[in-house]
Amino acid sequence: MSIRLRLTLWYSSILAVTLLVFGIALYTFFSYKMNTDLRNELVIQAQEVNKGIRGYGVFFTLPDLREFKSAGIYLQSISIQGQIKRSTNLRSNLPYSEAAIALVLKGEDAFETIKVNQESNLLMYYSPLVLEGSLVGVLQVATTLDDMEQFLHNLWLVLIVIGLLTIFLAASAGWFLSRKALQPIENVIEAAGAVEKSADLSKRIDYDGPLDEIGRLTDTINGMLSRIEAMYTELDEAYRAQRRFVSDASHELRTPLTTIRGNVDLLEKVWKSTALQSGYENDSGGRLIQEGNVELSLEAMHDIASEAERMSRLVNDLLSLARADAGFAMNKEPVEMKPLVEEVLRRAQFLPRNAEWAAGDLGVLEGVQINGNKDYLQQLLFILIENAFKYTEQGHVTLDALQAGGQIGLRVSDTGIGMDKDEIPYIFERFYRADPSRGKKAGTGLGLSIAKWIIDAHGGSIEVKTRKDEGTTFTVWLPILGSLSYPG
């Protein structure tokens, strides 16, 4: 619920309660006032009748009501002997209450409301009838309540209509005024939304109103945006410099490493040839070969070549990640998945490994195409397969495929050392190495980071299932060409 609606409901509710209390008070006042006036009028009429009564002993006559100018007043007397006399404006006797009669005969007066038909009520006043100082009967003075009840009914209707109309007009005016009052806040929200959508921190909120709470809020947000823009600019420049450094360093290191590896391979071949010609053999202890005054060690040359190769892999990985950080957009085209996976299966059998290598069911790949980059997809699979070989000393590693929800899944499973489930959220971070048992294996800790980048670039996802000392399964889901759904 918006602030505008809450404000409108609040003051509309307050106004409604105020009008309700005022209406009830006004209705109660008029009801009490009119009822009191009628009672006073009946008492006065009774007193006038007592003054104008004529007769002797128990015989008396009632005066003409026109003498009192009270056409709406009805009179009736009941003598002690039970004789009833009524005024000329009555067609029939007035009803009466035995309890009220008994009360008057004791010297007291009483009021009573009597319903004479379905639509009319009478207010009745009982008064002692005294002639020459003696109680000769009971005097009933009555009047109808129709006029008073009709007036109160109309008053109640008028109060309801006026109250509802007032609440409606007040709510409409309040809705309009609250919208006008809260418009600067709407401007703040729209400006903030524009900054969020466009990521343009140079935008500011326009405000030309008074320096009230909203004005100060606008100034505060604009100041905050300025500071965020400055900090973001500094961070972005530092990040770009870092990306440039990594990219440039990777490019620069590739050339000397390639040269080192090439020369080491050449020297190793030359020295092996020289050793054979001189009658020397290379044993596992790294036996020395002497030619002139130079002592060469084949074991040392192997170490240099191995480290150079490892550095080359690291440089290539860093270069791939630098491209990813720089927003590199790989070229994509429709790729047949079955030939791609079969090529990976063929080449993977030549990788260094101790585990058995086997292919699972690949039938679902028949005729399946995805929009992707063939080289990067092969690199993705080789990263997962090499990891499986690395951490599986015995057992087997398999690659199979499955399909679900418009996506194709490539699953690499091993029976290796596995990992703790708590490590799964971190394995795609750069340079992350799991527990010490995995740290004993050679590697840069960048392979899975590169794999995750390739998967994200293809709009896919990856699932990891693992159990300590039992193995790990990586399942890569890629959308089939023309489908953007995800597995359920």
Disulfide bonds with the S-S distance in Angstrom:
none
